Amino acid sequence: MDVKAQPDQADPRDSAAIPRFLLSVAAAAGADQRQLSRQAGLPGWALTADRATVKPDHALRLWELLEQALGDPYYALRAASMHELGEMDVFDYLFMTSPTLGEGLLVSIRHLPLLTTNGLLRVEAEADDETTYSYSLLQGQEGRGGELALHTAVAAWCMRARAATGRQIAPAHVAFAHQAPKSSRAFTETFGTRDIDFGAPLTTFTFRNRDLGSPLKGADPVLSRILRRHAGTLAAPRPATWLDHFQQVLDTALRQDSGPALPDIARRLAVSSRTLQRRLAEHGTSWRSELDSARQRRAEASFPHCGSGLNRLARQIGYSSPRSARRALDRWVSTPE
């Protein structure tokens, strides 16, 4: 399974929908949109072009300018309540049509590049009763614009949870990496909890698993499948869980080296071989099973291009002989999914 290259590190981009949203917040507060747009250096075409992308510097600068224009250090929290589901096009509808809040968050993680490649949303920790998500920026996180962007982003995830489920869901815990503000009242009012920390290693929000199981009002299995297929053609999906990340690393290693070994993958994940095996067991799988599945994915991607060259296919999927590759192919074909 070939994964499209993502420009996250070298050239992160934002959908122009992000600065457009910020300018709508400015307009609602009576600020001058045109002046703010010029000050942020936002190209004029980005305000109207369909599916345009811009550098994240524009939005980060807009967050700072808006704070100055409105004279409100907490406006970024309140701005999240102005976002209406559907404003962010396909990205929003992927979330809305998912069966549950938890599934909606997972599909949002996978397809966040539709909205921004400067942000990274991921599952940080899973427990029996809670799941913690982290959100960070690849560029600009240290500045004031980055802090305000994180305020809006985390508040937006919590607001959309309420809007999509029709329930007053409050996170069990919220943490921000920046230092504590003069007052935390606006944070408490926005998130509906006093369990908020500042100066944390990561910016995170935690939902109770019983809330993550809440059905979404717009759940539509057929439309959800169509949108996910379509989204996959627009931007490369990201791994949503640790196991997804492991499988992506293994797939990449198999493309680069026909016979990747467990110690090699462990090094790529910055863990010991023993820890890697333990993590796989925690996810109900094993190294042998995952390597077999990765070879199957590689075979499915390679076989149409190999003609009748079973020797070549055997090398590509890490088998020492065509006979071994043929046995594996026969097993995969005969094994129901």
Residue, then its C-alpha position, 0 to 999 in steps of 0.5 A: m500500500d503506497v502512501k502519498a508523500q506529505p509535505d508536512q515537515a518541509d512546506p506545511r499548508d493551511s486550507a484557505a478556509i482557516p483564515r477565511f473563518l478568522l476573518s468572519v470572526a473579525a467581521a462579526a466583532g466589527a473589525d475591519q476584515r480588509q485591513l486585517s487581511r492586508q496586515a496578515g499578508l493574505p493573498g486576495w485570491a485566497l479569499t475566494a478560490d475553491r480548495a486554495t491552500v496558504k502558508p500557515d504564517h497567514a493564519l498565525r498572524l491573523w490570530e495575533l492581529l485579532e487579539q489586538a484588534l478585539g482587545d480580548p485575550y480569550y477571543a480564540l476560545r469563544a471563536a470556536s463557538m462560531h464555527e458551524l459544522g460544514e464550514m470546513d467542507v469535506f473535512d467536517y462532513l467526514f466527521m459528521t457522517s461517522p457513526t460515533l464521536g470516537e469514530g468521528l475523531l479517528v477519521s478527523i485524525r486520518h484526514l486532517p491534511l484536508l484542513t491543514t498539514n501544519g497541525l498534528l492531532r493524534v491519540e496520545a493515550e487510551a485507558d479503560d474509561e478515557t482516551t486522551y488526544s493531543y494537538s500540536l503545530l509543526q510550525g509557529q507553536e511557540g509564538r502567541g499566534g500558535e497559542l491562540a490557534l491551539h485555544t481555537a483548535v481544542a475548543a473546536w473539537c469539544m464544541r463539535a462533539r456537542a453539536a454533532t451528538g446533541r449532548q452537552i459533552a464536557p472533556a474529562h481533562v484539558a491541558f495546554a503547553h503554554q503558561a497559565p493565563k491571568s484568569s482561567r475563567a474563560f477556559t472553564e466556561t468554554f470547556g465545562t470543566r475545572d480540570i484544566d492544566f497549564g505548562a503541560p508537556l503537550t496540549t491535550f484533551t481527554f474524553r470519557n469513553r462512554d461519551l466517545g461511544s455517543p452516536l452522531k446525529g448525522a451518521d450516514p454509513v453509505l455517505s461516510r464510505i463515499l466521503r472517505r474514498h473521496a478524501g483519500t484522493l485529495a490528501a494522504p491520510r495519516p495514521a490515527t492510532w499507534l497500530d496504524h503508525f506501526q503498520q505505516v512504518l512497516d509498509t515503508a520498510l518493506r518497500q525499502d527492504s524486502g526483508p525488514a526485521l523486527p529489530d529494524i522496525a523497533r529502531r525506527l519506532a525508537v523502542s526496544s524489540r521487547t517493547l515492540q512485541r509487548r505493544l503489538a500483543e496489547h493490540g491483539t496481534s504479533w510481529r509474525s501476523e503483522l509482517d504477513s499482513a504487510r506482505q499481503r498489502r505489498a503483494e496486492a499493490s505490486f502484483p498487477h505491475c509484475g505481470s507473471g514475474l513471480n520471482r520479482l514479486a517474491r523478492q518484493i514481499g520478502y520471500s526467499s523463493p517463488r514457491s514460498a510467495r505462491r503459497a502465501l498468495d494462495r493462503w491470502v486468496s483462500t482466507p476470508e477477510 
